[in-house]
Each structure stands twice: as C-alpha cells, then as structure tokens.
Amino acid sequence: MSFALPLFVLLNPVVAEQLPTKSEILRKANECFKNLQVRVCSNLFLEIEKLQVVESEQNRYKCQASILGLQTELIEAYYFKKLKKNKNGIMLPYVIKNC
C-alpha cells in the first residue's frame, strides 16, 4: 500500500515541520500574556506565523485571521507591556471558535 502526500506538503518546509496544536498555542499564549517572558513569547510568535501560513494555504481564512489577531495582541502585549498591564487575549475565543 502506498501513501501519497499532496505536492504542496512535500515542497512546503512549513508543513514538513511539526506544527503546534491549537491547545499548545492557546496554552503558550496565556503564558505569554501572564509572564511576557522573552523565550516563551518569541518562540510563540514564530510558531503562530508558521501556523497562519498553513491555514492560509488551506483556505481557512477565518482561522488565519483569528491567528493573526492573536499574534498582533501578543506582540502588542510584549512590546508595550509597560503601557498596558494585565493584557488578556481578546482573540483567544476566536481562535478556539475558528480553528
């Protein structure tokens, strides 16, 4: 029995890597919002970027938009942490719903 992968999977290095699950993204996002640790947040920015590219390629635009919104909130919380205390992810429920 042979197993054929779609061509885009073989040619796309993002898909070849193991992508984080939705629950991992949500857990790490909550951790990043709470602690704003450099290592956790910067790794999460990259993981979310990879995930949103895959969602776009699969024409899952609601999920992609939700992920981009979450990524924007995380970057804002991280880089403007002195301006906004106790930042929560408004986009988290949309990622749960749309992805």
Secondary structure by P-SEA (a helix, b strand, c coil): cccccccccccccccccccccaaaaaaaaaaaaacccaaaaaaaaaaaaaaaaaaaaacaaaaaaaaaaaaaaaaaaaaaccccccccccaaaaaaacc
